[in-house]
Amino acid sequence: SVAGVGAYNNLSDARYKTNIIPLTHALDKVMALRGVQYDWRSEAFPELRFEQGPQLGFIAQELKDVLPEAVSQDAEGCYSIAYSKVIPVLVEAVKSQQKEITSKEAELETLRQRLEAVEKRLNQNTTK
């Protein structure tokens, strides 16, 4: 494990990037993820000095099917996850959900107004 007091910064300047494409279907990808709680097999692999106690994360082999860009495999076949690569997908999924919520709110407001108009007409007809 690595610890420090400042944020870790990944180089991300647009000047170094090409073929920039917006993420699509982010919500579908997030829905396909399976977050898990687990314990490391510390006794079986003491040389790895796993952190003790319950952990949170993903299973790399499962994540590879959904976000292969976030999973790597070393020469011995051991999988690792770059958790920071999951963040852009989460951001786009939240934006997608917010767009859907905003659309549903507008639809609901339209229906509310139509219902009020119908109720007003009904009230006018029953008072005559």
C-alpha positions as CSV (number, residue, x, y, z in Angstrom):
1,S,0.0,0.0,0.0
2,V,1.0,3.6,-0.5
3,A,0.2,6.4,1.8
4,G,0.7,10.2,1.8
5,V,-0.8,13.5,2.7
6,G,-1.3,15.0,-0.8
7,A,-3.5,13.9,-3.7
8,Y,-2.0,11.7,-6.3
9,N,-2.0,13.4,-9.6
10,N,-2.3,11.6,-12.9
11,L,-1.0,13.4,-16.0
12,S,-4.1,14.4,-18.0
13,D,-3.2,17.4,-20.2
14,A,-5.2,17.5,-23.5
15,R,-2.0,18.3,-25.3
16,Y,-0.8,14.7,-24.8
17,K,-4.1,13.1,-25.9
18,T,-5.5,12.1,-29.3
19,N,-8.6,10.3,-30.5
20,I,-10.7,11.8,-27.7
21,I,-14.2,10.3,-27.7
22,P,-17.0,10.9,-25.2
23,L,-18.0,7.8,-23.2
24,T,-21.3,6.3,-24.2
25,H,-23.5,3.8,-22.4
26,A,-21.9,4.6,-19.1
27,L,-25.0,3.8,-17.1
28,D,-25.2,0.4,-18.8
29,K,-21.6,-0.3,-17.8
30,V,-22.2,0.8,-14.2
31,M,-25.3,-1.4,-14.0
32,A,-23.1,-4.3,-15.1
33,L,-20.6,-3.8,-12.3
34,R,-20.7,-5.8,-9.1
35,G,-19.3,-4.1,-6.1
36,V,-18.3,-6.6,-3.4
37,Q,-17.1,-6.8,0.2
38,Y,-14.4,-9.4,0.8
39,D,-11.5,-10.5,3.0
40,W,-8.1,-11.1,1.6
41,R,-6.7,-14.6,1.9
42,S,-3.8,-13.3,4.1
43,E,-2.9,-16.7,5.6
44,A,-2.4,-18.2,2.1
45,F,-0.4,-15.3,0.8
46,P,1.5,-13.8,3.8
47,E,4.2,-12.3,1.5
48,L,1.6,-10.0,0.0
49,R,0.9,-8.3,3.3
50,F,-2.7,-7.8,2.6
51,E,-4.7,-5.2,4.6
52,Q,-6.7,-6.9,7.4
53,G,-10.4,-6.7,7.8
54,P,-13.3,-6.4,5.4
55,Q,-12.4,-4.7,2.0
56,L,-14.6,-3.1,-0.7
57,G,-14.0,-3.3,-4.4
58,F,-14.5,-5.4,-7.6
59,I,-13.3,-8.7,-8.8
60,A,-10.8,-8.0,-11.6
61,Q,-11.9,-10.9,-13.8
62,E,-15.5,-9.6,-13.6
63,L,-14.5,-6.0,-14.2
64,K,-12.5,-7.0,-17.2
65,D,-15.7,-8.0,-19.0
66,V,-17.2,-4.5,-18.5
67,L,-14.3,-2.1,-18.3
68,P,-11.2,-3.8,-19.8
69,E,-9.3,-0.5,-19.8
70,A,-9.3,-0.6,-16.0
71,V,-7.8,-4.1,-15.7
72,S,-4.3,-5.3,-16.2
73,Q,-2.6,-8.6,-15.9
74,D,1.1,-9.2,-14.9
75,A,3.5,-11.8,-16.2
76,E,2.3,-14.4,-13.6
77,G,-1.3,-13.9,-14.7
78,C,-2.3,-11.9,-11.6
79,Y,-5.0,-9.3,-12.3
80,S,-5.0,-5.7,-11.0
81,I,-7.5,-2.9,-11.2
82,A,-6.8,0.8,-11.8
83,Y,-9.7,2.1,-9.7
84,S,-9.2,5.6,-10.8
85,K,-10.1,4.6,-14.4
86,V,-13.6,3.7,-13.1
87,I,-14.3,7.3,-12.1
88,P,-15.0,8.8,-15.5
89,V,-17.6,6.0,-16.2
90,L,-19.3,6.8,-12.9
91,V,-19.4,10.5,-13.7
92,E,-21.0,9.9,-17.1
93,A,-23.5,7.5,-15.6
94,V,-24.5,10.1,-13.0
95,K,-24.9,12.7,-15.7
96,S,-27.0,10.2,-17.7
97,Q,-29.2,9.6,-14.7
98,Q,-29.6,13.3,-14.1
99,K,-30.6,13.9,-17.7
100,E,-33.2,11.2,-17.3
101,I,-34.5,12.6,-14.0
102,T,-34.7,16.1,-15.5
103,S,-36.7,14.7,-18.5
104,K,-39.1,12.8,-16.2
105,E,-39.6,15.9,-14.0
106,A,-40.5,17.9,-17.1
107,E,-42.9,15.2,-18.2
108,L,-44.4,15.0,-14.8
109,E,-44.9,18.8,-14.7
110,T,-46.7,18.7,-18.1
111,L,-49.0,15.9,-16.8
112,R,-49.7,17.9,-13.6
113,Q,-50.7,20.9,-15.7
114,R,-52.9,18.8,-17.9
115,L,-54.6,17.2,-14.9
116,E,-55.2,20.7,-13.3
117,A,-56.8,21.8,-16.6
118,V,-59.0,18.7,-16.7
119,E,-60.0,19.2,-13.0
120,K,-60.8,22.8,-13.6
121,R,-63.1,21.9,-16.5
122,L,-64.8,19.2,-14.5
123,N,-65.4,21.6,-11.6
124,Q,-66.8,24.2,-14.1
125,N,-69.2,21.6,-15.5
126,T,-70.4,20.3,-12.1
127,T,-71.2,23.8,-10.9
128,K,-73.5,24.6,-13.8
